[in-house]
Amino acid sequence: MKAISLASLLLVLLATFISGCCHRASCKTGTEAASKASVAEAAKHLKIGIVLKSSDAETVFNAFRYANYALGQGDTVMVFLLGKGVDLEKISDRKFDAKGQARDFAKAGGKIAACGTCLTMHNLEESALCPISTMADMYQMIAASDRVLTF
């Protein structure tokens, strides 16, 4: 008889845990609490790190378009140019104005950093749009970011 009572008690406790409710008037259900937590999390501004390793005009255009959108949402965004990404200043495409998007991003307060070694390997120099940086800076960006995207 004790095993049945214990089993019944465990089922009641499990059902209470799953429903998130203790059947008191002052208790909020688990669903309500989770919903409020989701809203609070969504309202939090993110730190977004973007590693841009492409020189394809459409890809770079969309990476900076996303970065500009995120800035508009109140997020903090940093773009690290790596490998072919340091060729940003060379991109010329009438359909995909990647440099225009990058300039808008910088003007809006977004941070851009360019791998110094990559600039050297691509025979480029630091510029206002591609300020020289290091792997340590990329590491710090990634470590500090809530989300990291690569393009």
N, C-alpha and C positions, 0 to 999 in steps of 0.2 A: 504494500500500500504506500510506503514511503517513496518508492521509485516513481509511482504515478503522480503523487503530489509534487515531487521534485520536478518531474517532467512538465507538469502543468504550469508550475511556477516559472520554469525556464521559458516556456512558450509565451507566457504573459509578458515576461521581462523582454524577450526578444521582440514581440509585437510592439511593445511600448518604445523600445529603442529604435526600431525601424520607422515607426510613425513620427518619432521625435516629440511625442506628446505625453505628458504625465497626467492628463485629464484633470488638471486644475485650471480654474478660470484665469489665473495670472500667467499661465504657461503659453508660450508661442510654439507653434508647431515647427518641426524641423524644416519644412518647406518654406515657411515664412522667414525663418532665420537665414536660410541659405539664399533666398531671394534678396534679402537686405544686404547680405555680404557681397553678393554679385554686383549689386548696384554700387556699393561703396568701392569695390575693386575697379569697376568700370570708370568711376569718377576720378580715380587716381591717375595723375599724369605719369606717363612712362618715360623712361630713359631708353632711347632706341639707338643701337649702334648698327651702322650699315657698312659692310665690307664690299667695295665696288672693285671688281677685278676684270671688268670688261671695257672695251673701247667701242663696242657696237652702239651706234647712235640710238637705236630704239631702246635698247636695254638701259643705257645710261640715262636717257630721257625719262623713262619710267621709274628708275630708281630715285632720281631727284624729284620727280612729280610726287611720288609717295612720300619722300622726305619733307617736301613742302606741305603736303596735306597733314602729316603728323605734327609739324610745327604749328599749323593752324588749329590743331586740336589742343594745343598747349603742352605737347610733349617736348622733351629735350632730345635733339637728334644730332648725331655726329656721323659723318661719312669719312671712312678711311679708304683712300685710293691705293690699291695694291696691284702689282703686275701691270697688265695692260690698262688698268684703270687710271694710271698716271698720265695717259695720253688724252685726257679730258680736253685740254686746250686745242688739240689737233682735230677734234671732231667737227665736221662741217656737213650738215645735212639740212636741206630746206624743210623737209617734212618733220624731222625730229630735232628740235632746237635744244639739244642737251646742254650746251654752254649757257643758254638763256635760263634754263631751269636751275642750273648750278649757281648762276649769278643771283637769281631770285632767292635761292636757299641761303646763300651767304648774307645777302641784304636783310633777310628776315631773322637773322641771328643764328642760323645753323652753322655748325663748325665742320670744316673740311681739313683733312690732314692727308699728306701724300708721303708714301714710303720713300725715304731718301735714297736708299740703295736702288729702288726701282727707277727713280728719276735718273740716276746716274747711268743705269743699264740701258735706258731708253734715250740717252743723250739729251736729257732735258734739264732745265734749271727750275728752281723754286719760282713760283709766281703768286700773285694775290689769290688766285683761284686754287692753286696747288701748293700750299705752304709745306715746307719740308718737315718730316716727322720721322719717328723711329718705330721699330717693333715693340719697344716698351710702351709707346703711346697706344699702339693698337691693342696690346695686352690690357692696358688700363681701361680703354674704352670697352672692351668685351667684359672685363670683370665688373665694371660699374653699370653695365646695361641690364635692363629688365628683359629686353628682347634684342636679338642680333639677327640681322638678315644679310644674305649675300646675293649679289647680282653679278 
